[in-house]
Amino acid sequence: MAAARRRSKSSLGVLSQLHKDGVLDGIFSAGNTGAVVATALLSLGRLESVARPALAAFVPNPKGGAVVLDVGANAECKPN
């Protein structure tokens, strides 16, 4: 997270700031997932009722497509 904080002028830092300012509706990256999550958490913060961020994936289908949440691998699974 410290590296993400130092790189506020990076493309992810700039995108996060544009999202925070309402210029963008969301951020997409094909790069390092950890860097995206860390930068977003540092610049945007957390929603009050959300304990952990979820990863989303677009799945195309004949009617257009759907967004599926929580598609990332998780080594710390908890029953709740």
C-alpha positions as CSV (number, residue, x, y, z in Angstrom):
1,M,0.0,0.0,0.0
2,A,2.9,2.3,0.7
3,A,4.0,2.1,-3.0
4,A,0.5,3.0,-4.2
5,R,0.5,6.0,-1.8
6,R,3.8,7.3,-3.3
7,R,2.6,6.9,-6.9
8,S,-0.4,9.3,-6.8
9,K,0.7,10.7,-10.2
10,S,0.7,7.2,-11.7
11,S,-2.1,6.3,-14.2
12,L,-3.9,4.4,-11.4
13,G,-3.6,7.4,-9.1
14,V,-4.9,9.8,-11.7
15,L,-7.8,7.5,-12.6
16,S,-8.7,7.1,-8.9
17,Q,-8.8,10.9,-8.5
18,L,-10.9,11.3,-11.7
19,H,-13.3,8.8,-10.3
20,K,-13.4,10.5,-6.9
21,D,-14.1,13.8,-8.7
22,G,-17.1,12.3,-10.5
23,V,-15.5,12.4,-14.0
24,L,-15.4,8.6,-14.3
25,D,-18.0,6.1,-13.4
26,G,-15.5,3.3,-12.8
27,I,-11.9,2.1,-13.3
28,F,-10.8,-0.8,-15.4
29,S,-7.3,-2.2,-15.4
30,A,-5.6,-5.2,-16.9
31,G,-2.6,-4.6,-14.7
32,N,-1.7,-5.5,-11.2
33,T,-4.9,-6.2,-9.2
34,G,-3.3,-5.5,-5.9
35,A,-2.1,-2.1,-7.1
36,V,-5.6,-1.2,-8.3
37,V,-7.2,-2.3,-5.0
38,A,-4.6,-0.6,-2.9
39,T,-4.8,2.7,-4.9
40,A,-8.6,2.7,-4.8
41,L,-8.8,2.0,-1.1
42,L,-6.3,4.8,-0.3
43,S,-7.9,7.4,-2.6
44,L,-11.6,6.5,-2.4
45,G,-11.9,4.8,1.0
46,R,-14.3,2.1,1.9
47,L,-18.1,2.0,1.9
48,E,-19.3,1.8,5.5
49,S,-21.1,-1.6,5.1
50,V,-18.5,-3.2,2.9
51,A,-15.8,-5.2,4.7
52,R,-13.7,-6.2,1.7
53,P,-13.7,-5.1,-1.9
54,A,-14.9,-7.4,-4.6
55,L,-13.5,-8.0,-8.1
56,A,-16.0,-7.8,-11.0
57,A,-15.9,-9.5,-14.4
58,F,-18.1,-8.9,-17.4
59,V,-19.5,-12.1,-18.9
60,P,-21.0,-11.6,-22.4
61,N,-24.2,-13.5,-23.4
62,P,-26.7,-13.3,-26.2
63,K,-28.7,-10.6,-24.5
64,G,-25.7,-8.3,-23.9
65,G,-24.0,-9.5,-20.8
66,A,-23.8,-9.5,-17.1
67,V,-21.4,-8.3,-14.4
68,V,-20.3,-11.0,-11.9
69,L,-18.9,-9.8,-8.6
70,D,-16.3,-11.5,-6.4
71,V,-14.5,-13.4,-9.1
72,G,-11.0,-13.2,-7.5
73,A,-9.2,-15.9,-5.7
74,N,-9.3,-15.6,-1.9
75,A,-6.9,-17.5,0.4
76,E,-8.7,-16.2,3.6
77,C,-12.2,-17.6,3.3
78,K,-14.5,-17.3,6.3
79,P,-17.9,-19.0,6.8
80,N,-19.8,-15.7,7.3
